[in-house]
């Protein structure tokens, strides 16, 4: 009878050790996921800070000029607009990247649609999108499929007409 209890205690101890090892592996995997998300978030924060420095203090003036007088855009204006549109895309991409790591079940397409709608209200935004798409060489096909769908949907209008999609910048 004594050896039976010892055998059961040995089995229980071994199972407890095995469960402990499995929990350690699970925790390590969780820590790795959190580290990836944190690195992504830190990278996004740095890109945002750099973009804000390039955009300057009055991006509204550049957006108004892009809307009302697109033929008068200077090189500096184009740089500011590129940074504004790239910043909007980066924010949506960050959500996509975090979703791919964490898997929260977010509808990523809904994060991109308003970004594209606002961008496409500007002639420069449509040009910027085409340059980015050409430059990608087929990369981020999911992103450009959403952009193309927005362009084809008719949800886009010229901001100068006054019927631009609300919720812009």
Contact map, one row per residue, 1 for C-alpha under 8 A:
1111100000000000000000000000000000000000000000000000000000000000000000000000000000000000000000000000000000000000000000000000000000000000000000000000000000000000000000000
1111110000000000000000000000000000000000000000000000000000000000000000000000000000000000000000000000000000000000000000000000000000000000000000000000000000000000000000000
1111111000000000000000000000000000000000000000000000000000000000000000000000000000000000000000000000000000000000000000000000000000000000000000000000000000000000000000000
1111111100000000000000000000000000000000000000000000000000000000000000000000000000000000000000000000000000000000000000000000000000000000000000000000000000000000000000000
1111111110000000000000000000000000000000000000000000000000000000000000000000000000000000000000000000000000000000000000000000000000000000000000000000000000000000000000000
0111111111000000000000000000000000000000000000000000000000000000000000000000000000000000000000000000000000000000000000000000000000000000000000000000000000000000000000000
0011111111100000000000000000000000000000000000000000000000000000000000000000000000000000000000000000000000000000000000000000000000000000000000000000000000000000000000000
0001111111110000000000000000000000000000000000000000000000000000000000000000000000000000000000000000000000000000000000000000000000000000000000000000000000000000000000000
0000111111111000000000000000000000000000000000000000000000000000000000000000000000000000000000000000000000000000000000000000000000000000000000000000000000000000000000000
0000011111111100000000000000000000000000000000000000000000000000000000000000000000000000000000000000000000000000000000000000000000000000000000000000000000000000000000000
0000001111111110000000000000000000000000000000000000000000000000000000000000000000000000000000000000000000000000000000000000000000000000000000000000000000000000000000000
0000000111111111000000000000000000000000000000000000000000000000000000000000000000000000000000000000000000000000000000000000000000000000000000000000000000000000000000000
0000000011111111100000000000000000000000000000000000000000000000000000000000000000000000000000000000000000000000000000000000000000000000000000000000000000000000000000000
0000000001111111110000000000000000000000000000000000000000000000000000000000000000000000000000000000000000000000000000000000000000000000000000000000000000000000000000000
0000000000111111111000000000000000000000000000000000000000000000000000000000000000000000000000000000000000000000000000000000000000000000000000000000000000000000000000000
0000000000011111111100000000000000000000000000000000000000000000000000000000000000000000000000000000000000000000000000000000000000000000000000000000000000000000000000000
0000000000001111111110000000000000000000000000000000000000000000000000000000000000000000000000000000000000000000000000000000000000000000000000000000000000000000000000000
0000000000000111111111000000000000000000000000000000000000000000000000000000000000000000000000000000000000000000000000000000000000000000000000000000000000000000000000000
0000000000000011111111100000000000000000000000000000000000000000000000000000000000000000000000000000000000000000000000000000000000000000000000000000000000000000000000000
0000000000000001111111110000000000000000000000000000000000000000000000000000000000000000000000000000000000000000000000000000000000000000000000000000000000000000000000000
0000000000000000111111111000000000000000000000000000000000000000000000000000000000000000000000000000000000000000000000000000000000000000000000000000000000000000000000000
0000000000000000011111111100000000000000000000000000000000000000000000000000000000000000000000000000000000000000000000000000000000000000000000000000000000000000000000000
0000000000000000001111111110000000000000000000000000000000000000000000000000000000000000000000000000000000000000000000000000000000000000000000000000000000000000000000000
0000000000000000000111111111000000000000000000000000000000000000000000000000000000000000000000000000000000000000000000000000000000000000000000000000000000000000000000000
0000000000000000000011111111100000000000000000000000000000000000000000000000000000000000000000000000000000000000000000000000000000000000000000000000000000000000000000000
0000000000000000000001111111110000000000000000000000000000000000000000000000000000000000000000000000000000000000000000000000000000000000000000000000000000000000000000000
0000000000000000000000111111111000000000000000000000000000000000000000000000000000000000000000000000000000000000000000000000000000000000000000000000000000000000000000000
0000000000000000000000011111111100000000000000000000000000000000000000000000000000000000000000000000000000000000000000000000000000000000000000000000000000000000000000000
0000000000000000000000001111111110000000000000000000000000000000000000000000000000000000000000000000000000000000000000000000000000000000000000000000000000000000000000000
0000000000000000000000000111111111000000000000000000000000000000000000000000000000000000000000000000000000000000000000000000000000000000000000000000000000000000000000000
0000000000000000000000000011111111100000000000000000000000000000000000000000000000000000000000000000000000000000000000000000000000000000000000000000000000000000000000000
0000000000000000000000000001111111110000000000000000000000000000000000000000000000000000000000000000000000000000000000000000000000000000000000000000000000000000000000000
0000000000000000000000000000111111111000000000000000000000000000000000000000000000000000000000000000110000000000000000000000000000000000000000000000000000000000000000000
0000000000000000000000000000011111111100000000000000000000000000000000000000000000000000000000000000000000000000000000000000000000000000000000000000000000000000000000000
0000000000000000000000000000001111111110000000000000000000000000000000000000000000000000000000000000000000000000000000000000000000000000000000000000000000000000000000000
0000000000000000000000000000000111111111000000000000000000000000000000000000000000000000000000000000100000000000000000000000000000000000000000000000000000000000000000000
0000000000000000000000000000000011111111100000000000000000000000000000000000000000000000000000000100110000000000000000000000000000000000000000000000000000000000000000000
0000000000000000000000000000000001111111110000000000000000000000000000000000000000000000000000000000000000000000000000000000000000000000000000000000000000000000000000000
0000000000000000000000000000000000111111111000000000000000000000000000000000000000000000000000000000000000000000000000000000000000000000000000000000000000000000000000000
0000000000000000000000000000000000011111111100000000000000000000000000000000000000000000000001001100000000000000000000000000000000000000000000000000000000000000000000000
0000000000000000000000000000000000001111111110000000000000000000000000000000000000000000000001000000000000000000000000000000000000000000000000000000000000000000000000000
0000000000000000000000000000000000000111111111000000000000000000000000000000000000000000000000000000000000000000000000000000000000000000000000000000000000000000000000000
0000000000000000000000000000000000000011111111100000000000000000000000000000000000000000000000000000000000000000000000000000000000000000000000000000000000000000000000000
0000000000000000000000000000000000000001111111110000000000000000000000000000000000000000011001000000000000000000000000000000000000000000000000000000000000000000000000000
0000000000000000000000000000000000000000111111111000000000000000000000000000000000000000000000000000000000000000000000000000000000000000000000000000000000000000000000000
0000000000000000000000000000000000000000011111111100000000000000000000000000000000000000000000000000000000000000000000000000000000000000000000000000000000000000000000000
0000000000000000000000000000000000000000001111111110000000000000000000000000000000000010000000000000000000000000000000000000000000000000000000000000000000000000000000000
0000000000000000000000000000000000000000000111111111000000000000000000000000000000000010000000000000000000000000000000000000000000000000000000000000000000000000000000000
0000000000000000000000000000000000000000000011111111100000000000000000000000000000000000000000000000000000000000000000000000000000000000000000000000000000000000000000000
0000000000000000000000000000000000000000000001111111110000000000000000000000000000000000000000000000000000000000000000000000000000000000000000000000000000000000000000000
0000000000000000000000000000000000000000000000111111111000000000000000000000000000110010000000000000000000000000000000000000000000000000000000000000000000000000000000000
0000000000000000000000000000000000000000000000011111111100000000000000000000000000000000000000000000000000000000000000000000000000000000000000000000000000000000000000000
0000000000000000000000000000000000000000000000001111111100000000000000000000000000000000000000000000000000000000000000000000000000000000000000000000000000000000000000000
0000000000000000000000000000000000000000000000000111111100000000000000000000000100100000000000000000000000000000000000000000000000000000000000000000000000000000000000000
0000000000000000000000000000000000000000000000000011111111100000000000000000000110110000000000000000000000000000000000000000000000000000000000000000000000000000000000000
0000000000000000000000000000000000000000000000000001111111100000000000000000000100000000000000000000000000000000000000000000000000000000000000000000000000000000000000000
0000000000000000000000000000000000000000000000000000001111100000000000000000000000000000000000000000000000000000000000000000000000000000000000000000000000000000000000000
0000000000000000000000000000000000000000000000000000001111111100000000000000000000000000000000000000000000000000000000000000000000000000000000000000000000000000000000000
0000000000000000000000000000000000000000000000000000001111111110000000000000000100000000000000000000000000000000000000000000000000000000000000000000000000000000000000000
0000000000000000000000000000000000000000000000000000000001111111000000000000000000000000000000000000000000000000000000000000000000000000000000000000000000000000000000000
0000000000000000000000000000000000000000000000000000000001111111100000000000000000000000000000000000000000000000000000000000000000000000000000000000000000000000000000000
0000000000000000000000000000000000000000000000000000000001111111110000000000100110000000000000000000000000000000000000000000000000000000000000000000000000000000000000000
0000000000000000000000000000000000000000000000000000000000111111111000000000000010000000000000000000000000000000000000000000000000000000000000000000000000000000000000000
0000000000000000000000000000000000000000000000000000000000011111111110000000000000000000000000000000000000000000000000000000000000000000000000000000000000000000000000000
0000000000000000000000000000000000000000000000000000000000001111111111011000000000000000000000000000000000000000000000000000000000000000000000000000000000000000000000000
0000000000000000000000000000000000000000000000000000000000000111111111001000000000000000000000000000000000000000000000000111000000000000000000000000000000000000000000000
0000000000000000000000000000000000000000000000000000000000000011111111000000000000000000000000000000000000000000000000000110000000000000000000000000000000000111000000000
0000000000000000000000000000000000000000000000000000000000000001111111000000000000000000000000000000000000000000000000000000000000000000000000000000000000000011000000000
0000000000000000000000000000000000000000000000000000000000000001111111111000000000000000000000000000000000000000000000000000000000000000000000000000000000000000000000000
0000000000000000000000000000000000000000000000000000000000000000111111111000000000000000000000000000000000000000000000000011000000000000000000000000000000000000000000000
0000000000000000000000000000000000000000000000000000000000000000000011111000000000000000000000000000000000000000000000000000000000000000000000000000000000000000000000000
0000000000000000000000000000000000000000000000000000000000000000100011111100000000000000000000000000000000000000000000000000000000000000000000000000000000000000000000000
0000000000000000000000000000000000000000000000000000000000000000110011111111110000000000000000000000000000000000000000000000000000000000000000000000000000000000000000000
0000000000000000000000000000000000000000000000000000000000000000000000011111110000000000000000000000000000000000000000000000000000000000000000000000000000000000000000000
0000000000000000000000000000000000000000000000000000000000000000000000001111111000000000000000000000000000000000000000000000000000000000000000000000000000000000000000000
0000000000000000000000000000000000000000000000000000000000000000000000001111111100000000000000000000000000000000000000000000000000000000000000000000000000000000000000000
0000000000000000000000000000000000000000000000000000000000000100000000001111111110000000000000000000000000000000000000000000000000000000000000000000000000000000000000000
0000000000000000000000000000000000000000000000000000000000000000000000001111111111000000000000000000000000000000000000000001000000000000000000000000000000000000000000000
0000000000000000000000000000000000000000000000000000000000000000000000000011111111100000000000000000000000000000000000000000000000000000000000000000000000000000000000000
0000000000000000000000000000000000000000000000000000011100100100000000000001111111110000000000000000000000000000000000000000000000000000000000000000000000000000000000000
0000000000000000000000000000000000000000000000000000001000000110000000000000111111111000000000000000000000000000000000000001100000000000000000000000000000000000000000000
0000000000000000000000000000000000000000000000000000000000000000000000000000011111111100000000000000000000000000000000000000000100000000000000000000000000000000000000000
0000000000000000000000000000000000000000000000000010011000000000000000000000001111111110000000000000000000000000000000000000000000000000000000000000000000000000000000000
0000000000000000000000000000000000000000000000000010001000000000000000000000000111111111000000000000000000000000000000000000000000000000000000000000000000000000000000000
0000000000000000000000000000000000000000000000000000000000000000000000000000000011111111100000000000000000000000000000100000100100000000000000000000000000000000000000000
0000000000000000000000000000000000000000000000000000000000000000000000000000000001111111110000000000000000000000000000000000000000000000000000000000000000000000000000000
0000000000000000000000000000000000000000000000110010000000000000000000000000000000111111111000000000000000000000000000000000000000000000000000000000000000000000000000000
0000000000000000000000000000000000000000000000000000000000000000000000000000000000011111111100000000000000000000001000000000000000000000000000000000000000000000000000000
0000000000000000000000000000000000000000000000000000000000000000000000000000000000001111111110000000000000000001001000000000000000000000000000000000000000000000000000000
0000000000000000000000000000000000000000000100000000000000000000000000000000000000000111111111000000000000000000000000000000000000000000000000000000000000000000000000000
0000000000000000000000000000000000000000000100000000000000000000000000000000000000000011111111100000000000000000000000000000000000000000000000000000000000000000000000000
0000000000000000000000000000000000000000000000000000000000000000000000000000000000000001111111110000000000010011001000000000000000000000000000000000000000000000000000000
0000000000000000000000000000000000000000000000000000000000000000000000000000000000000000111111111000000000000000000000000000000000000000000000000000000000000000000000000
0000000000000000000000000000000000000001100100000000000000000000000000000000000000000000011111111100000000000000000000000000000000000000000000000000000000000000000000000
0000000000000000000000000000000000000000000000000000000000000000000000000000000000000000001111111110000000010010000000000000000000000000000000000000000000000000000000000
0000000000000000000000000000000000000000000000000000000000000000000000000000000000000000000111111111000000010000000000000000000000000000000000000000000000000000000000000
0000000000000000000000000000000000000001000000000000000000000000000000000000000000000000000011111111100000000000000000000000000000000000000000000000000000000000000000000
0000000000000000000000000000000000001001000000000000000000000000000000000000000000000000000001111111111000000000000000000000000000000000000000000000000000000000000000000
0000000000000000000000000000000000000000000000000000000000000000000000000000000000000000000000111111111111010000000000000000000000000000000000000000000000000000000000000
0000000000000000000000000000000000000000000000000000000000000000000000000000000000000000000000011111111000000000000000000000000000000000000000000000000000000000000000000
0000000000000000000000000000000010011000000000000000000000000000000000000000000000000000000000001111111000000000000000000000000000000000000000000000000000000000000000000
0000000000000000000000000000000010001000000000000000000000000000000000000000000000000000000000000111111100000000000000000000000000000000000000000000000000000000000000000
0000000000000000000000000000000000000000000000000000000000000000000000000000000000000000000000000111111111000000000000000000000000000000000000000000000000000000000000000
0000000000000000000000000000000000000000000000000000000000000000000000000000000000000000000000000010011111000000000000000000000000000000000000000000000000000000000000000
0000000000000000000000000000000000000000000000000000000000000000000000000000000000000000000000000010001111100000000000000000000000000000000000000000000000000000000000000
0000000000000000000000000000000000000000000000000000000000000000000000000000000000000000000000000010001111110000000000000000000000000000000000000000000000000000000000000
0000000000000000000000000000000000000000000000000000000000000000000000000000000000000000000000000000000011111110000000000000000000000000000000000000000000000000000000000
0000000000000000000000000000000000000000000000000000000000000000000000000000000000000000000100110010000001111111000000000000000000000000000000000000000000000000000000000
0000000000000000000000000000000000000000000000000000000000000000000000000000000000000000000000000000000000111111100000000000000000000000000000000100000000000000000000000
0000000000000000000000000000000000000000000000000000000000000000000000000000000000000000000000000000000000111111110000000000000000000000000000000000000000000000000000000
0000000000000000000000000000000000000000000000000000000000000000000000000000000000000000000100100000000000111111111000000000000000000000000000000000000000000000000000000
0000000000000000000000000000000000000000000000000000000000000000000000000000000000000000100100000000000000011111111100000000000000000000000000100110000000000000000000000
0000000000000000000000000000000000000000000000000000000000000000000000000000000000000000000000000000000000001111111110000000000000000000000000000110010000000000000000000
0000000000000000000000000000000000000000000000000000000000000000000000000000000000000000000000000000000000000111111111000000000000000000000000000000000000000000000000100
0000000000000000000000000000000000000000000000000000000000000000000000000000000000000001100100000000000000000011111111100000000000000000000000000000000000000000000000000
0000000000000000000000000000000000000000000000000000000000000000000000000000000000000000000000000000000000000001111111110000000000000000000000000010010000000000000000000
0000000000000000000000000000000000000000000000000000000000000000000000000000000000000000000000000000000000000000111111111000000000000000000000000000011000110000000010000
0000000000000000000000000000000000000000000000000000000000000000000000000000000000000000000000000000000000000000011111111100000000000000000000000000000000010000000111111
0000000000000000000000000000000000000000000000000000000000000000000000000000000000001000000000000000000000000000001111111100110000000000000000000000000000000000000000000
0000000000000000000000000000000000000000000000000000000000000000000000000000000000000000000000000000000000000000000111111110110000000000000000000000001000011100000000000
0000000000000000000000000000000000000000000000000000000000000000000000000000000000000000000000000000000000000000000011111110110000000000000000000000000000011110000110000
0000000000000000000000000000000000000000000000000000000000000000011000000000000000000000000000000000000000000000000001111111110000000000000000000000000000000110000000000
0000000000000000000000000000000000000000000000000000000000000000011001000000000000000000000000000000000000000000000000011111111000000000000000000000000000000100000000000
0000000000000000000000000000000000000000000000000000000000000000010001000000010010000000000000000000000000000000000000000111111100000000000000000000000000000000000000000
0000000000000000000000000000000000000000000000000000000000000000000000000000000010001000000000000000000000000000000000111111111110000000000000000000000000000000000000000
0000000000000000000000000000000000000000000000000000000000000000000000000000000000000000000000000000000000000000000000111111111111000000000000000000000000000000000000000
0000000000000000000000000000000000000000000000000000000000000000000000000000000000000000000000000000000000000000000000000011111111100000000000000000000000000000000000000
0000000000000000000000000000000000000000000000000000000000000000000000000000000001001000000000000000000000000000000000000001111111110000000000000000000000000000000000000
0000000000000000000000000000000000000000000000000000000000000000000000000000000000000000000000000000000000000000000000000000111111111000000000000000000000000000000000000
0000000000000000000000000000000000000000000000000000000000000000000000000000000000000000000000000000000000000000000000000000011111111100000000000000000000000000000000000
0000000000000000000000000000000000000000000000000000000000000000000000000000000000000000000000000000000000000000000000000000001111111110000000000000000000000000000000000
0000000000000000000000000000000000000000000000000000000000000000000000000000000000000000000000000000000000000000000000000000000111111111000000000000000000000000000000000
0000000000000000000000000000000000000000000000000000000000000000000000000000000000000000000000000000000000000000000000000000000011111111110000010000000000000000000000000
0000000000000000000000000000000000000000000000000000000000000000000000000000000000000000000000000000000000000000000000000000000001111111110000000000000000000000000000000
0000000000000000000000000000000000000000000000000000000000000000000000000000000000000000000000000000000000000000000000000000000000111111100000000000000000000000000000000
0000000000000000000000000000000000000000000000000000000000000000000000000000000000000000000000000000000000000000000000000000000000011111111100000000000000000000000000000
0000000000000000000000000000000000000000000000000000000000000000000000000000000000000000000000000000000000000000000000000000000000001111111000000000000000000000000000000
0000000000000000000000000000000000000000000000000000000000000000000000000000000000000000000000000000000000000000000000000000000000001101111110000000000000000000000000000
0000000000000000000000000000000000000000000000000000000000000000000000000000000000000000000000000000000000000000000000000000000000000001111110000000000000000000000000000
0000000000000000000000000000000000000000000000000000000000000000000000000000000000000000000000000000000000000000000000000000000000000001011111110000000000000000000000000
0000000000000000000000000000000000000000000000000000000000000000000000000000000000000000000000000000000000000000000000000000000000000000011111111000000000000000000000000
0000000000000000000000000000000000000000000000000000000000000000000000000000000000000000000000000000000000000000000000000000000000000000000111111100000000000000000000000
0000000000000000000000000000000000000000000000000000000000000000000000000000000000000000000000000000000000000001000000000000000000000000000111111110000000000000000000000
0000000000000000000000000000000000000000000000000000000000000000000000000000000000000000000000000000000000000000000000000000000000001000000111111111000000000000000000000
0000000000000000000000000000000000000000000000000000000000000000000000000000000000000000000000000000000000000000000000000000000000000000000011111111100000000000000000000
0000000000000000000000000000000000000000000000000000000000000000000000000000000000000000000000000000000000001001100000000000000000000000000001111111110000000000000000000
0000000000000000000000000000000000000000000000000000000000000000000000000000000000000000000000000000000000000001100100000000000000000000000000111111111000000000000000000
0000000000000000000000000000000000000000000000000000000000000000000000000000000000000000000000000000000000000000000000000000000000000000000000011111111100000000000000000
0000000000000000000000000000000000000000000000000000000000000000000000000000000000000000000000000000000000000000000000000000000000000000000000001111111110000000000000000
0000000000000000000000000000000000000000000000000000000000000000000000000000000000000000000000000000000000000000100110000000000000000000000000000111111111110000000000000
0000000000000000000000000000000000000000000000000000000000000000000000000000000000000000000000000000000000000000000010010000000000000000000000000011111111110000000000000
0000000000000000000000000000000000000000000000000000000000000000000000000000000000000000000000000000000000000000000000000000000000000000000000000001111111000000000000000
0000000000000000000000000000000000000000000000000000000000000000000000000000000000000000000000000000000000000000000000000000000000000000000000000000111111110000000000000
0000000000000000000000000000000000000000000000000000000000000000000000000000000000000000000000000000000000000000000000000000000000000000000000000000011111111000000000000
0000000000000000000000000000000000000000000000000000000000000000000000000000000000000000000000000000000000000000000010000000000000000000000000000000011011111000000010000
0000000000000000000000000000000000000000000000000000000000000000000000000000000000000000000000000000000000000000000011011000000000000000000000000000011011111100000110000
0000000000000000000000000000000000000000000000000000000000000000000000000000000000000000000000000000000000000000000000011000000000000000000000000000000001111110101110000
0000000000000000000000000000000000000000000000000000000000000000001000000000000000000000000000000000000000000000000000011110000000000000000000000000000000011111111100000
0000000000000000000000000000000000000000000000000000000000000000001100000000000000000000000000000000000000000000000000001100000000000000000000000000000000001111111100000
0000000000000000000000000000000000000000000000000000000000000000001100000000000000000000000000000000000000000000000000000000000000000000000000000000000000000111111100000
0000000000000000000000000000000000000000000000000000000000000000000000000000000000000000000000000000000000000000000000000000000000000000000000000000000000001111111100000
0000000000000000000000000000000000000000000000000000000000000000000000000000000000000000000000000000000000000000000000000000000000000000000000000000000000000111111100000
0000000000000000000000000000000000000000000000000000000000000000000000000000000000000000000000000000000000000000000000000000000000000000000000000000000000001111111110000
0000000000000000000000000000000000000000000000000000000000000000000000000000000000000000000000000000000000000000000001001000000000000000000000000000000000011111111111000
0000000000000000000000000000000000000000000000000000000000000000000000000000000000000000000000000000000000000000000011001000000000000000000000000000000000111000001111110
0000000000000000000000000000000000000000000000000000000000000000000000000000000000000000000000000000000000000000000001000000000000000000000000000000000000000000000111110
0000000000000000000000000000000000000000000000000000000000000000000000000000000000000000000000000000000000000000010001000000000000000000000000000000000000000000000011111
0000000000000000000000000000000000000000000000000000000000000000000000000000000000000000000000000000000000000000000001000000000000000000000000000000000000000000000011111
0000000000000000000000000000000000000000000000000000000000000000000000000000000000000000000000000000000000000000000001000000000000000000000000000000000000000000000000111
